[in-house]
Amino acid sequence: MRLIIAILLPFLVFFTIGRPIAGIICLILQITLIGWLPAAIWAVYALGQYNTDKKIRDALADRR
């Protein structure tokens, strides 16, 4: 679900993963028509990093 949001409304993903400042910067980038594509790519990349970090945290928590 977040992946669809990352493509359609890139700035919103940053607010859902707890990065509001990046969300505001992404919104400013998304306002321009040319900047929408880089904003979507950035949001998908950040979402992938968030998911990876979450898996690592879960794995480390299981070890303890």
C-alpha positions, 0 to 999 in steps of 0.5 A: 500500500505504501508503494502505491502512495510513494508513486502517486503522492511521494511526499505522503510516504515520508510522513508515514515513515516518520520523516516529516522534514523530508516530506516537506522537501519532497512536497516542494519538489513534487509541486513542479511537474519536472520534480515529480518523477525524482520525488517519486523515485526518492520516496520509493528508495526511502521506503525500501530503506525504511523496510530494510532498517525495520527488518534489521531491527526485528532481527536484532531484537530476536537475537536478544 
